[in-house]
Amino acid sequence: MHREEALAVIHEIYHVCKDSVSLTCISLDSKQVEHTKFGYQIRMKCELDNISRQRIETIIRKHNLIQKEEKGYMIISQL
């Protein structure tokens, strides 16, 4: 995803989860999307409850993104 879109997603997630989730680390990582193009993915270190997880999944669907969890991080990227 483009940098601006990734930042917008981060702000949306923060807005819906700021009272219920402690986000200890958020990074915007560059990754190669195709052979010549680069995009960004979001890496967040957090522990989510069911309500926060549902809220974040709604945002991810809205932006047509995917998520995976790996070693305590949630990674959000484009399809």
HTML snippet that shows the backbone in 3Dmol.js (N, CA, C, O; Angstrom):
<script src="https://3Dmol.org/build/3Dmol-min.js"></script>
<div id="view" style="width:600px;height:400px;position:relative"></div>
<script>
const pdb = `
ATOM      1  N   MET A   1       0.845  -1.177   0.000  1.00  0.00           N
ATOM      2  CA  MET A   1       0.000   0.000   0.000  1.00  0.00           C
ATOM      3  C   MET A   1       0.885   1.232   0.000  1.00  0.00           C
ATOM      4  O   MET A   1       2.049   1.167   0.397  1.00  0.00           O
ATOM      5  N   HIS A   2       0.352   2.321  -0.432  1.00  0.00           N
ATOM      6  CA  HIS A   2       1.098   3.570  -0.446  1.00  0.00           C
ATOM      7  C   HIS A   2       1.292   4.074   0.985  1.00  0.00           C
ATOM      8  O   HIS A   2       0.536   3.719   1.890  1.00  0.00           O
ATOM      9  N   ARG A   3       2.297   4.891   1.166  1.00  0.00           N
ATOM     10  CA  ARG A   3       2.640   5.400   2.495  1.00  0.00           C
ATOM     11  C   ARG A   3       1.468   6.161   3.118  1.00  0.00           C
ATOM     12  O   ARG A   3       1.166   5.987   4.299  1.00  0.00           O
ATOM     13  N   GLU A   4       0.813   7.002   2.321  1.00  0.00           N
ATOM     14  CA  GLU A   4      -0.298   7.802   2.834  1.00  0.00           C
ATOM     15  C   GLU A   4      -1.448   6.920   3.306  1.00  0.00           C
ATOM     16  O   GLU A   4      -2.064   7.195   4.335  1.00  0.00           O
ATOM     17  N   GLU A   5      -1.738   5.856   2.551  1.00  0.00           N
ATOM     18  CA  GLU A   5      -2.805   4.942   2.940  1.00  0.00           C
ATOM     19  C   GLU A   5      -2.429   4.200   4.223  1.00  0.00           C
ATOM     20  O   GLU A   5      -3.267   4.020   5.108  1.00  0.00           O
ATOM     21  N   ALA A   6      -1.169   3.770   4.323  1.00  0.00           N
ATOM     22  CA  ALA A   6      -0.711   3.075   5.525  1.00  0.00           C
ATOM     23  C   ALA A   6      -0.830   3.976   6.753  1.00  0.00           C
ATOM     24  O   ALA A   6      -1.256   3.523   7.815  1.00  0.00           O
ATOM     25  N   LEU A   7      -0.462   5.232   6.616  1.00  0.00           N
ATOM     26  CA  LEU A   7      -0.579   6.170   7.740  1.00  0.00           C
ATOM     27  C   LEU A   7      -2.043   6.397   8.121  1.00  0.00           C
ATOM     28  O   LEU A   7      -2.364   6.509   9.304  1.00  0.00           O
ATOM     29  N   ALA A   8      -2.925   6.463   7.134  1.00  0.00           N
ATOM     30  CA  ALA A   8      -4.353   6.628   7.418  1.00  0.00           C
ATOM     31  C   ALA A   8      -4.891   5.420   8.182  1.00  0.00           C
ATOM     32  O   ALA A   8      -5.691   5.575   9.105  1.00  0.00           O
ATOM     33  N   VAL A   9      -4.458   4.226   7.804  1.00  0.00           N
ATOM     34  CA  VAL A   9      -4.894   3.010   8.493  1.00  0.00           C
ATOM     35  C   VAL A   9      -4.392   3.012   9.933  1.00  0.00           C
ATOM     36  O   VAL A   9      -5.138   2.667  10.849  1.00  0.00           O
ATOM     37  N   ILE A  10      -3.143   3.397  10.139  1.00  0.00           N
ATOM     38  CA  ILE A  10      -2.586   3.482  11.497  1.00  0.00           C
ATOM     39  C   ILE A  10      -3.409   4.435  12.356  1.00  0.00           C
ATOM     40  O   ILE A  10      -3.726   4.122  13.504  1.00  0.00           O
ATOM     41  N   HIS A  11      -3.755   5.590  11.810  1.00  0.00           N
ATOM     42  CA  HIS A  11      -4.548   6.570  12.565  1.00  0.00           C
ATOM     43  C   HIS A  11      -5.935   6.020  12.898  1.00  0.00           C
ATOM     44  O   HIS A  11      -6.433   6.225  14.004  1.00  0.00           O
ATOM     45  N   GLU A  12      -6.554   5.331  11.955  1.00  0.00           N
ATOM     46  CA  GLU A  12      -7.872   4.735  12.222  1.00  0.00           C
ATOM     47  C   GLU A  12      -7.791   3.689  13.328  1.00  0.00           C
ATOM     48  O   GLU A  12      -8.627   3.660  14.231  1.00  0.00           O
ATOM     49  N   ILE A  13      -6.787   2.840  13.250  1.00  0.00           N
ATOM     50  CA  ILE A  13      -6.619   1.802  14.271  1.00  0.00           C
ATOM     51  C   ILE A  13      -6.379   2.434  15.629  1.00  0.00           C
ATOM     52  O   ILE A  13      -6.974   2.019  16.624  1.00  0.00           O
ATOM     53  N   TYR A  14      -5.520   3.426  15.677  1.00  0.00           N
ATOM     54  CA  TYR A  14      -5.248   4.093  16.953  1.00  0.00           C
ATOM     55  C   TYR A  14      -6.526   4.716  17.514  1.00  0.00           C
ATOM     56  O   TYR A  14      -6.791   4.629  18.713  1.00  0.00           O
ATOM     57  N   HIS A  15      -7.310   5.340  16.645  1.00  0.00           N
ATOM     58  CA  HIS A  15      -8.531   6.020  17.092  1.00  0.00           C
ATOM     59  C   HIS A  15      -9.528   5.045  17.716  1.00  0.00           C
ATOM     60  O   HIS A  15     -10.137   5.369  18.736  1.00  0.00           O
ATOM     61  N   VAL A  16      -9.709   3.861  17.132  1.00  0.00           N
ATOM     62  CA  VAL A  16     -10.700   2.923  17.658  1.00  0.00           C
ATOM     63  C   VAL A  16     -10.180   2.084  18.824  1.00  0.00           C
ATOM     64  O   VAL A  16     -10.970   1.496  19.563  1.00  0.00           O
ATOM     65  N   CYS A  17      -8.864   2.025  18.993  1.00  0.00           N
ATOM     66  CA  CYS A  17      -8.296   1.152  20.027  1.00  0.00           C
ATOM     67  C   CYS A  17      -7.537   1.886  21.126  1.00  0.00           C
ATOM     68  O   CYS A  17      -6.999   1.240  22.025  1.00  0.00           O
ATOM     69  N   LYS A  18      -7.477   3.194  21.082  1.00  0.00           N
ATOM     70  CA  LYS A  18      -6.614   3.927  22.010  1.00  0.00           C
ATOM     71  C   LYS A  18      -6.965   3.717  23.483  1.00  0.00           C
ATOM     72  O   LYS A  18      -6.088   3.820  24.341  1.00  0.00           O
ATOM     73  N   ASP A  19      -8.209   3.428  23.787  1.00  0.00           N
ATOM     74  CA  ASP A  19      -8.604   3.259  25.182  1.00  0.00           C
ATOM     75  C   ASP A  19      -8.512   1.821  25.671  1.00  0.00           C
ATOM     76  O   ASP A  19      -8.537   1.574  26.876  1.00  0.00           O
ATOM     77  N   SER A  20      -8.406   0.866  24.743  1.00  0.00           N
ATOM     78  CA  SER A  20      -8.468  -0.534  25.175  1.00  0.00           C
ATOM     79  C   SER A  20      -7.219  -1.354  24.888  1.00  0.00           C
ATOM     80  O   SER A  20      -7.079  -2.456  25.418  1.00  0.00           O
ATOM     81  N   VAL A  21      -6.313  -0.852  24.068  1.00  0.00           N
ATOM     82  CA  VAL A  21      -5.136  -1.632  23.678  1.00  0.00           C
ATOM     83  C   VAL A  21      -3.873  -0.807  23.878  1.00  0.00           C
ATOM     84  O   VAL A  21      -3.838   0.385  23.575  1.00  0.00           O
ATOM     85  N   SER A  22      -2.857  -1.450  24.384  1.00  0.00           N
ATOM     86  CA  SER A  22      -1.558  -0.810  24.504  1.00  0.00           C
ATOM     87  C   SER A  22      -0.720  -1.193  23.292  1.00  0.00           C
ATOM     88  O   SER A  22      -0.305  -2.344  23.150  1.00  0.00           O
ATOM     89  N   LEU A  23      -0.477  -0.228  22.426  1.00  0.00           N
ATOM     90  CA  LEU A  23       0.364  -0.455  21.262  1.00  0.00           C
ATOM     91  C   LEU A  23       1.786  -0.077  21.657  1.00  0.00           C
ATOM     92  O   LEU A  23       2.101   1.106  21.795  1.00  0.00           O
ATOM     93  N   THR A  24       2.636  -1.064  21.839  1.00  0.00           N
ATOM     94  CA  THR A  24       3.987  -0.786  22.322  1.00  0.00           C
ATOM     95  C   THR A  24       4.955  -0.452  21.207  1.00  0.00           C
ATOM     96  O   THR A  24       5.995   0.160  21.452  1.00  0.00           O
ATOM     97  N   CYS A  25       4.631  -0.843  19.984  1.00  0.00           N
ATOM     98  CA  CYS A  25       5.526  -0.571  18.863  1.00  0.00           C
ATOM     99  C   CYS A  25       4.716  -0.589  17.575  1.00  0.00           C
ATOM    100  O   CYS A  25       3.983  -1.543  17.309  1.00  0.00           O
ATOM    101  N   ILE A  26       4.847   0.462  16.778  1.00  0.00           N
ATOM    102  CA  ILE A  26       4.223   0.498  15.454  1.00  0.00           C
ATOM    103  C   ILE A  26       5.299   0.933  14.473  1.00  0.00           C
ATOM    104  O   ILE A  26       5.992   1.925  14.698  1.00  0.00           O
ATOM    105  N   SER A  27       5.433   0.191  13.392  1.00  0.00           N
ATOM    106  CA  SER A  27       6.393   0.602  12.368  1.00  0.00           C
ATOM    107  C   SER A  27       5.755   0.501  10.995  1.00  0.00           C
ATOM    108  O   SER A  27       4.849  -0.300  10.765  1.00  0.00           O
ATOM    109  N   LEU A  28       6.237   1.314  10.109  1.00  0.00           N
ATOM    110  CA  LEU A  28       5.799   1.335   8.723  1.00  0.00           C
ATOM    111  C   LEU A  28       6.991   0.846   7.918  1.00  0.00           C
ATOM    112  O   LEU A  28       7.963   1.578   7.728  1.00  0.00           O
ATOM    113  N   ASP A  29       6.916  -0.388   7.447  1.00  0.00           N
ATOM    114  CA  ASP A  29       8.051  -1.036   6.799  1.00  0.00           C
ATOM    115  C   ASP A  29       7.878  -1.055   5.292  1.00  0.00           C
ATOM    116  O   ASP A  29       6.800  -1.352   4.778  1.00  0.00           O
ATOM    117  N   SER A  30       8.952  -0.733   4.595  1.00  0.00           N
ATOM    118  CA  SER A  30       8.951  -0.800   3.142  1.00  0.00           C
ATOM    119  C   SER A  30       9.131  -2.253   2.724  1.00  0.00           C
ATOM    120  O   SER A  30       9.920  -2.986   3.319  1.00  0.00           O
ATOM    121  N   LYS A  31       8.392  -2.662   1.696  1.00  0.00           N
ATOM    122  CA  LYS A  31       8.568  -4.017   1.177  1.00  0.00           C
ATOM    123  C   LYS A  31       8.376  -4.007  -0.324  1.00  0.00           C
ATOM    124  O   LYS A  31       7.636  -3.183  -0.861  1.00  0.00           O
ATOM    125  N   GLN A  32       9.048  -4.928  -1.000  1.00  0.00           N
ATOM    126  CA  GLN A  32       8.913  -5.015  -2.438  1.00  0.00           C
ATOM    127  C   GLN A  32       7.608  -5.707  -2.780  1.00  0.00           C
ATOM    128  O   GLN A  32       7.361  -6.833  -2.349  1.00  0.00           O
ATOM    129  N   VAL A  33       6.768  -5.026  -3.559  1.00  0.00           N
ATOM    130  CA  VAL A  33       5.457  -5.544  -3.928  1.00  0.00           C
ATOM    131  C   VAL A  33       5.561  -6.368  -5.209  1.00  0.00           C
ATOM    132  O   VAL A  33       5.031  -7.476  -5.282  1.00  0.00           O
ATOM    133  N   GLU A  34       6.222  -5.845  -6.183  1.00  0.00           N
ATOM    134  CA  GLU A  34       6.475  -6.546  -7.439  1.00  0.00           C
ATOM    135  C   GLU A  34       7.965  -6.409  -7.716  1.00  0.00           C
ATOM    136  O   GLU A  34       8.714  -5.942  -6.858  1.00  0.00           O
ATOM    137  N   HIS A  35       8.391  -6.803  -8.879  1.00  0.00           N
ATOM    138  CA  HIS A  35       9.822  -6.748  -9.186  1.00  0.00           C
ATOM    139  C   HIS A  35      10.370  -5.328  -9.143  1.00  0.00           C
ATOM    140  O   HIS A  35      11.523  -5.129  -8.760  1.00  0.00           O
ATOM    141  N   THR A  36       9.574  -4.344  -9.525  1.00  0.00           N
ATOM    142  CA  THR A  36      10.080  -2.971  -9.595  1.00  0.00           C
ATOM    143  C   THR A  36       9.394  -2.016  -8.634  1.00  0.00           C
ATOM    144  O   THR A  36       9.862  -0.891  -8.462  1.00  0.00           O
ATOM    145  N   LYS A  37       8.299  -2.424  -7.999  1.00  0.00           N
ATOM    146  CA  LYS A  37       7.535  -1.516  -7.146  1.00  0.00           C
ATOM    147  C   LYS A  37       7.759  -1.830  -5.673  1.00  0.00           C
ATOM    148  O   LYS A  37       7.986  -2.977  -5.289  1.00  0.00           O
ATOM    149  N   PHE A  38       7.689  -0.793  -4.867  1.00  0.00           N
ATOM    150  CA  PHE A  38       7.770  -0.956  -3.421  1.00  0.00           C
ATOM    151  C   PHE A  38       6.508  -0.396  -2.793  1.00  0.00           C
ATOM    152  O   PHE A  38       5.909   0.545  -3.313  1.00  0.00           O
ATOM    153  N   GLY A  39       6.111  -0.973  -1.685  1.00  0.00           N
ATOM    154  CA  GLY A  39       4.959  -0.504  -0.939  1.00  0.00           C
ATOM    155  C   GLY A  39       5.289  -0.572   0.536  1.00  0.00           C
ATOM    156  O   GLY A  39       6.444  -0.773   0.909  1.00  0.00           O
ATOM    157  N   TYR A  40       4.289  -0.405   1.374  1.00  0.00           N
ATOM    158  CA  TYR A  40       4.500  -0.405   2.817  1.00  0.00           C
ATOM    159  C   TYR A  40       3.598  -1.414   3.493  1.00  0.00           C
ATOM    160  O   TYR A  40       2.501  -1.707   3.017  1.00  0.00           O
ATOM    161  N   GLN A  41       4.067  -1.934   4.590  1.00  0.00           N
ATOM    162  CA  GLN A  41       3.246  -2.760   5.460  1.00  0.00           C
ATOM    163  C   GLN A  41       3.362  -2.204   6.865  1.00  0.00           C
ATOM    164  O   GLN A  41       4.353  -1.562   7.212  1.00  0.00           O
ATOM    165  N   ILE A  42       2.346  -2.455   7.666  1.00  0.00           N
ATOM    166  CA  ILE A  42       2.291  -1.967   9.043  1.00  0.00           C
ATOM    167  C   ILE A  42       2.613  -3.130   9.970  1.00  0.00           C
ATOM    168  O   ILE A  42       2.042  -4.213   9.839  1.00  0.00           O
ATOM    169  N   ARG A  43       3.531  -2.905  10.908  1.00  0.00           N
ATOM    170  CA  ARG A  43       3.855  -3.899  11.942  1.00  0.00           C
ATOM    171  C   ARG A  43       3.521  -3.275  13.288  1.00  0.00           C
ATOM    172  O   ARG A  43       4.006  -2.194  13.625  1.00  0.00           O
ATOM    173  N   MET A  44       2.686  -3.971  14.053  1.00  0.00           N
ATOM    174  CA  MET A  44       2.275  -3.466  15.361  1.00  0.00           C
ATOM    175  C   MET A  44       2.518  -4.530  16.414  1.00  0.00           C
ATOM    176  O   MET A  44       2.118  -5.681  16.241  1.00  0.00           O
ATOM    177  N   LYS A  45       3.168  -4.157  17.497  1.00  0.00           N
ATOM    178  CA  LYS A  45       3.320  -5.064  18.640  1.00  0.00           C
ATOM    179  C   LYS A  45       2.236  -4.684  19.628  1.00  0.00           C
ATOM    180  O   LYS A  45       2.239  -3.588  20.188  1.00  0.00           O
ATOM    181  N   CYS A  46       1.306  -5.610  19.834  1.00  0.00           N
ATOM    182  CA  CYS A  46       0.179  -5.333  20.708  1.00  0.00           C
ATOM    183  C   CYS A  46      -0.488  -6.625  21.131  1.00  0.00           C
ATOM    184  O   CYS A  46      -0.343  -7.662  20.483  1.00  0.00           O
ATOM    185  N   GLU A  47      -1.211  -6.545  22.214  1.00  0.00           N
ATOM    186  CA  GLU A  47      -2.051  -7.648  22.648  1.00  0.00           C
ATOM    187  C   GLU A  47      -3.490  -7.181  22.534  1.00  0.00           C
ATOM    188  O   GLU A  47      -3.879  -6.181  23.139  1.00  0.00           O
ATOM    189  N   LEU A  48      -4.277  -7.910  21.756  1.00  0.00           N
ATOM    190  CA  LEU A  48      -5.640  -7.481  21.458  1.00  0.00           C
ATOM    191  C   LEU A  48      -6.654  -8.317  22.211  1.00  0.00           C
ATOM    192  O   LEU A  48      -6.487  -9.524  22.383  1.00  0.00           O
ATOM    193  N   ASP A  49      -7.717  -7.649  22.661  1.00  0.00           N
ATOM    194  CA  ASP A  49      -8.868  -8.385  23.167  1.00  0.00           C
ATOM    195  C   ASP A  49      -9.805  -8.617  21.978  1.00  0.00           C
ATOM    196  O   ASP A  49      -9.551  -8.118  20.882  1.00  0.00           O
ATOM    197  N   ASN A  50     -10.873  -9.362  22.189  1.00  0.00           N
ATOM    198  CA  ASN A  50     -11.781  -9.701  21.086  1.00  0.00           C
ATOM    199  C   ASN A  50     -12.432  -8.483  20.452  1.00  0.00           C
ATOM    200  O   ASN A  50     -12.584  -8.430  19.232  1.00  0.00           O
ATOM    201  N   ILE A  51     -12.814  -7.513  21.256  1.00  0.00           N
ATOM    202  CA  ILE A  51     -13.472  -6.311  20.730  1.00  0.00           C
ATOM    203  C   ILE A  51     -12.517  -5.516  19.849  1.00  0.00           C
ATOM    204  O   ILE A  51     -12.880  -5.101  18.749  1.00  0.00           O
ATOM    205  N   SER A  52     -11.296  -5.306  20.335  1.00  0.00           N
ATOM    206  CA  SER A  52     -10.304  -4.561  19.546  1.00  0.00           C
ATOM    207  C   SER A  52      -9.956  -5.306  18.262  1.00  0.00           C
ATOM    208  O   SER A  52      -9.807  -4.691  17.206  1.00  0.00           O
ATOM    209  N   ARG A  53      -9.827  -6.614  18.349  1.00  0.00           N
ATOM    210  CA  ARG A  53      -9.524  -7.422  17.165  1.00  0.00           C
ATOM    211  C   ARG A  53     -10.630  -7.250  16.117  1.00  0.00           C
ATOM    212  O   ARG A  53     -10.330  -7.120  14.930  1.00  0.00           O
ATOM    213  N   GLN A  54     -11.891  -7.247  16.531  1.00  0.00           N
ATOM    214  CA  GLN A  54     -13.009  -7.065  15.602  1.00  0.00           C
ATOM    215  C   GLN A  54     -12.977  -5.670  14.985  1.00  0.00           C
ATOM    216  O   GLN A  54     -13.230  -5.511  13.790  1.00  0.00           O
ATOM    217  N   ARG A  55     -12.672  -4.672  15.788  1.00  0.00           N
ATOM    218  CA  ARG A  55     -12.598  -3.303  15.266  1.00  0.00           C
ATOM    219  C   ARG A  55     -11.499  -3.175  14.219  1.00  0.00           C
ATOM    220  O   ARG A  55     -11.699  -2.550  13.178  1.00  0.00           O
ATOM    221  N   ILE A  56     -10.343  -3.765  14.493  1.00  0.00           N
ATOM    222  CA  ILE A  56      -9.233  -3.701  13.547  1.00  0.00           C
ATOM    223  C   ILE A  56      -9.571  -4.480  12.280  1.00  0.00           C
ATOM    224  O   ILE A  56      -9.251  -4.029  11.180  1.00  0.00           O
ATOM    225  N   GLU A  57     -10.204  -5.627  12.409  1.00  0.00           N
ATOM    226  CA  GLU A  57     -10.594  -6.406  11.237  1.00  0.00           C
ATOM    227  C   GLU A  57     -11.572  -5.641  10.355  1.00  0.00           C
ATOM    228  O   GLU A  57     -11.534  -5.777   9.132  1.00  0.00           O
ATOM    229  N   THR A  58     -12.441  -4.847  10.951  1.00  0.00           N
ATOM    230  CA  THR A  58     -13.361  -4.002  10.173  1.00  0.00           C
ATOM    231  C   THR A  58     -12.582  -2.985   9.345  1.00  0.00           C
ATOM    232  O   THR A  58     -12.891  -2.773   8.172  1.00  0.00           O
ATOM    233  N   ILE A  59     -11.584  -2.363   9.942  1.00  0.00           N
ATOM    234  CA  ILE A  59     -10.747  -1.380   9.230  1.00  0.00           C
ATOM    235  C   ILE A  59      -9.976  -2.069   8.110  1.00  0.00           C
ATOM    236  O   ILE A  59      -9.868  -1.531   7.008  1.00  0.00           O
ATOM    237  N   ILE A  60      -9.445  -3.247   8.383  1.00  0.00           N
ATOM    238  CA  ILE A  60      -8.674  -3.985   7.379  1.00  0.00           C
ATOM    239  C   ILE A  60      -9.554  -4.343   6.183  1.00  0.00           C
ATOM    240  O   ILE A  60      -9.127  -4.198   5.038  1.00  0.00           O
ATOM    241  N   ARG A  61     -10.767  -4.804   6.434  1.00  0.00           N
ATOM    242  CA  ARG A  61     -11.697  -5.119   5.333  1.00  0.00           C
ATOM    243  C   ARG A  61     -12.063  -3.859   4.554  1.00  0.00           C
ATOM    244  O   ARG A  61     -12.139  -3.884   3.325  1.00  0.00           O
ATOM    245  N   LYS A  62     -12.285  -2.771   5.260  1.00  0.00           N
ATOM    246  CA  LYS A  62     -12.665  -1.504   4.618  1.00  0.00           C
ATOM    247  C   LYS A  62     -11.605  -1.070   3.607  1.00  0.00           C
ATOM    248  O   LYS A  62     -11.936  -0.557   2.538  1.00  0.00           O
ATOM    249  N   HIS A  63     -10.339  -1.274   3.942  1.00  0.00           N
ATOM    250  CA  HIS A  63      -9.232  -0.853   3.073  1.00  0.00           C
ATOM    251  C   HIS A  63      -8.743  -1.977   2.157  1.00  0.00           C
ATOM    252  O   HIS A  63      -7.754  -1.818   1.441  1.00  0.00           O
ATOM    253  N   ASN A  64      -9.446  -3.118   2.186  1.00  0.00           N
ATOM    254  CA  ASN A  64      -9.101  -4.263   1.346  1.00  0.00           C
ATOM    255  C   ASN A  64      -7.655  -4.726   1.595  1.00  0.00           C
ATOM    256  O   ASN A  64      -6.871  -4.894   0.661  1.00  0.00           O
ATOM    257  N   LEU A  65      -7.331  -4.923   2.864  1.00  0.00           N
ATOM    258  CA  LEU A  65      -6.000  -5.343   3.279  1.00  0.00           C
ATOM    259  C   LEU A  65      -6.067  -6.738   3.891  1.00  0.00           C
ATOM    260  O   LEU A  65      -7.150  -7.296   4.069  1.00  0.00           O
ATOM    261  N   ILE A  66      -4.909  -7.291   4.208  1.00  0.00           N
ATOM    262  CA  ILE A  66      -4.840  -8.572   4.895  1.00  0.00           C
ATOM    263  C   ILE A  66      -3.990  -8.404   6.148  1.00  0.00           C
ATOM    264  O   ILE A  66      -3.198  -7.468   6.259  1.00  0.00           O
ATOM    265  N   GLN A  67      -4.167  -9.318   7.076  1.00  0.00           N
ATOM    266  CA  GLN A  67      -3.371  -9.288   8.294  1.00  0.00           C
ATOM    267  C   GLN A  67      -2.867 -10.683   8.610  1.00  0.00           C
ATOM    268  O   GLN A  67      -3.477 -11.685   8.237  1.00  0.00           O
ATOM    269  N   LYS A  68      -1.750 -10.725   9.299  1.00  0.00           N
ATOM    270  CA  LYS A  68      -1.271 -11.981   9.855  1.00  0.00           C
ATOM    271  C   LYS A  68      -0.606 -11.646  11.184  1.00  0.00           C
ATOM    272  O   LYS A  68      -0.181 -10.514  11.414  1.00  0.00           O
ATOM    273  N   GLU A  69      -0.524 -12.626  12.032  1.00  0.00           N
ATOM    274  CA  GLU A  69       0.116 -12.435  13.326  1.00  0.00           C
ATOM    275  C   GLU A  69       1.327 -13.331  13.398  1.00  0.00           C
ATOM    276  O   GLU A  69       1.281 -14.503  13.023  1.00  0.00           O
ATOM    277  N   GLU A  70       2.421 -12.758  13.888  1.00  0.00           N
ATOM    278  CA  GLU A  70       3.677 -13.470  13.901  1.00  0.00           C
ATOM    279  C   GLU A  70       4.549 -12.956  15.045  1.00  0.00           C
ATOM    280  O   GLU A  70       4.913 -11.781  15.072  1.00  0.00           O
ATOM    281  N   LYS A  71       4.878 -13.823  15.975  1.00  0.00           N
ATOM    282  CA  LYS A  71       5.764 -13.511  17.099  1.00  0.00           C
ATOM    283  C   LYS A  71       5.343 -12.258  17.865  1.00  0.00           C
ATOM    284  O   LYS A  71       6.173 -11.403  18.174  1.00  0.00           O
ATOM    285  N   GLY A  72       4.055 -12.156  18.168  1.00  0.00           N
ATOM    286  CA  GLY A  72       3.555 -11.033  18.939  1.00  0.00           C
ATOM    287  C   GLY A  72       3.291  -9.771  18.137  1.00  0.00           C
ATOM    288  O   GLY A  72       2.904  -8.751  18.707  1.00  0.00           O
ATOM    289  N   TYR A  73       3.488  -9.817  16.844  1.00  0.00           N
ATOM    290  CA  TYR A  73       3.243  -8.666  15.977  1.00  0.00           C
ATOM    291  C   TYR A  73       2.048  -8.939  15.085  1.00  0.00           C
ATOM    292  O   TYR A  73       1.831 -10.069  14.649  1.00  0.00           O
ATOM    293  N   MET A  74       1.277  -7.899  14.815  1.00  0.00           N
ATOM    294  CA  MET A  74       0.248  -7.947  13.791  1.00  0.00           C
ATOM    295  C   MET A  74       0.841  -7.246  12.587  1.00  0.00           C
ATOM    296  O   MET A  74       1.330  -6.121  12.689  1.00  0.00           O
ATOM    297  N   ILE A  75       0.795  -7.916  11.448  1.00  0.00           N
ATOM    298  CA  ILE A  75       1.344  -7.354  10.205  1.00  0.00           C
ATOM    299  C   ILE A  75       0.184  -7.150   9.253  1.00  0.00           C
ATOM    300  O   ILE A  75      -0.560  -8.081   8.946  1.00  0.00           O
ATOM    301  N   ILE A  76       0.042  -5.916   8.789  1.00  0.00           N
ATOM    302  CA  ILE A  76      -1.050  -5.541   7.887  1.00  0.00           C
ATOM    303  C   ILE A  76      -0.442  -5.115   6.571  1.00  0.00           C
ATOM    304  O   ILE A  76       0.446  -4.263   6.534  1.00  0.00           O
ATOM    305  N   SER A  77      -0.920  -5.706   5.488  1.00  0.00           N
ATOM    306  CA  SER A  77      -0.380  -5.363   4.168  1.00  0.00           C
ATOM    307  C   SER A  77      -1.467  -5.471   3.119  1.00  0.00           C
ATOM    308  O   SER A  77      -2.590  -5.892   3.397  1.00  0.00           O
ATOM    309  N   GLN A  78      -1.113  -5.085   1.921  1.00  0.00           N
ATOM    310  CA  GLN A  78      -2.042  -5.137   0.803  1.00  0.00           C
ATOM    311  C   GLN A  78      -2.171  -6.572   0.314  1.00  0.00           C
ATOM    312  O   GLN A  78      -1.255  -7.375   0.492  1.00  0.00           O
ATOM    313  N   LEU A  79      -3.299  -6.897  -0.299  1.00  0.00           N
ATOM    314  CA  LEU A  79      -3.510  -8.238  -0.875  1.00  0.00           C
ATOM    315  C   LEU A  79      -2.449  -8.569  -1.892  1.00  0.00           C
ATOM    316  O   LEU A  79      -2.470  -9.653  -2.475  1.00  0.00           O
TER     317      LEU A  79
END
`;
const viewer = $3Dmol.createViewer("view");
viewer.addModel(pdb, "pdb");
viewer.setStyle({}, {cartoon: {color: "spectrum"}});
viewer.zoomTo();
viewer.render();
</script>
